[in-house]
Amino acid sequence: MTGIDSAEEPMVTQLRGIDFRAVWQLTSMSLGVGVFAIPYCFNALGSLQGGIYVLVLGFLANTAIERLLDCAEIHSRSKYEEIAKTAFGRGGQFAMAFVIGITTFIASLSYLSSAAELLVCVTYAFLTGHESKGGAASIISKGKKAIVLLILVMISMPKLLKRSMGENAMISTVGVFCMSAAAIIFVGNCVLILAKGDNKEPSHEAGSPEHIVFNILENMATLAFSFSMVFAVFPLVGDKVVECGSVAAAARSMRAVVRTSIGFSVCIYLLVGFTGSLAYGGEIKELSLQNLSLQQALPQLTSAVVGVCSLLLVAIVGFPCIESIELFCKMANPNSTSDPRVAIVCIVAIACVGIDAFIDTRIAFALTGALGLSLGAYVMPSLLYLRLRDRTIPGSTYRFWSAVLLLCFGAVILLGGTPAIVLAAIGGDTPKKASE
């Protein structure tokens, strides 16, 4: 069998089944509370168009990770930053570590904030029998919210200290299945609404060409960022090196895992997106869970499950952030023998609490999150492959043109989707509709 391992590594050619533990770990990086933002995008884009976008974006996300795995096989690199260093030197390594660190930090903060919001609102509804219209901000003060966040961070911290994602595999599995169960409950509620004929009409707002383009870019970017599992691929490759015998074999074993994970995510997104947009139409909220009344037991349970899962998944989503900061420490002081991980986790935890409780960072987070995801998930995989590709490998022509297509799409998301998301975060500065 012809392989592309490095000369010093043994060939590992035996066939292996799909590692479903790795599938759930990879899926947990993307299948969080954001799945309930999909119906809003479907309503804004149109249900059919939204479904097509999800399918296309799933294909592009798979293509991006496949090209990164090609680089890992060719050059026997088990880390995203190491591939960037091979392609662009130490500066590339630094830039990639920064992109991964800042993007996954924002994702961790988002998960933590969502957990606090949902759990506070559910607790309030359960104890009082009333639903808060203004969310957690109308229930507790900023100081009390900081205390809640601190408690949640302290719950997450022990899991963030783990040295590999494999040690948190159970959290990933439980998180994915609980999020999927919550999604199915939401879908069941939407099916009941459709069966009763109580569904709402979709929004059909006329707008200027600028508004239409802005709307497409914003919602397409939101859907594109729902496939952020790229940041979890290489921690899993590193975990599988010992099992598979080489980096190249570990990278090969991840291909089926990636396809299964993306396929599973696409199915959930389509199911939630179609039923949510058809049932609630123009009344769908940006987080569709908010369309469920918390005065009923099942929606309370659903929101509580999503909130707890969001908290548990902080350990998965935040793992690449901790690894990147640790790499910065090693780059700054390569001769140090001390272990900075505990200090890093404590600093990140305190930063999460302080930033989320007291600082309005919507614009900064929208900008850095969109930039980080567009670069890390779409632009850099194509650039790295085009820089490091091996022209002698069968299928290299297809790989080349798929990387070019991916680069073009990444440029659209970077230059178009990012400004659209930032303008939406600012509010009021978006292109106006014709009626306005």
RAWO-V824114 format. One line per field, one symbol per residue. ss: DSSP state (2 for helix, 1 for strand, 0 for the rest). psi: psi as a letter, one per 40 degrees, with the letter a starting at -180 (. if undefined). A space follows every 50 residues. Layout:
BEGIN
ss=???
psi=???
END
This chain:
BEGIN
ss=00000000000000000002222222200000222222222222202222 22222222222222222222222220000222222222222222222222 22222222222222222222222222220000000222000222222222 22222222220000222222222222222222222222222222220000 00000000222222222222222200000222222222222222002222 22222222222222222222222222222222200002222000002222 22222222222202222022222222222222000000002222222222 22222222000222222222222222222222222222000000022222 222222222222222222222222220000000000
psi=hhifiideiihheiiiihgddddddddeddgadedeeddddddddhdddd ddddddddddddddddddddddddefheiddddddddeaddddddddddd ddddddddddddddddddddddddddddeihhdeaddediiddddddddd dddddddddeeieiddefdddddddddddddddddddddddddddefeii hihghiiiddddddddddddddddeegeedeedddddddedddeeidddd dddedddddddddddddddddddddddddebeehidhedeehheeidddd ddddddddddddeddddeddddddddddddddgdeheihedddddddddd dddddddehhfddddddddddddddddddddddddddeiheehheddddd ddddddddddddddddddddddddddheeihiide.
END
